[in-house]
Structures are given as structure tokens and as C-alpha cells.
Amino acid sequence: MNKYLEALRKLEENRQKLKDCQKELRERKKKPVRPCQSARKRRKARRDGLEVAAEKAYATKMAKRKK
């Protein structure tokens, strides 16, 4: 009986975690009015923790601006 209650409690905890994660994903998907392409790439890269990609996107933007 004790193992059963323990498993039930763990199941409930995992359900709650899943709900929280899904809620967070939904919040993340809500985007404002579509900004310029490079800024979107830069933000996405920063959010995913890819600083190098973010810097590359920024450098590309500045290079285009100089033309």
C-alpha cells in the first residue's frame, strides 16, 4: 500500500511539472508584432544560449547596415 501511495504522489508531481512546462512553452510562443528577421534570430539564439550565433547575427546586421 505504501509503495502504491508513493507512486501516486510521484505521478501527481510529474503531472504538475508537465503542466508547468507546457504553460511556460505557451508563454514563450506568444510573440509581439513581427520585428526584423535578424533581430528575431538574435533573440532566439540568445534564448537558446548560443552567444556565438547571436554575435554572428548581430555582425551580419551591422554589415548590411554599412552597405
Secondary structure, DSSP 8 states (H G I E B T S, - for coil): -HHHHHHHHHHHHHHHHHHHHHHHHHHHH---S---HHHHHHHHHHHTT-HHHHHHHHHHHHHHHH-
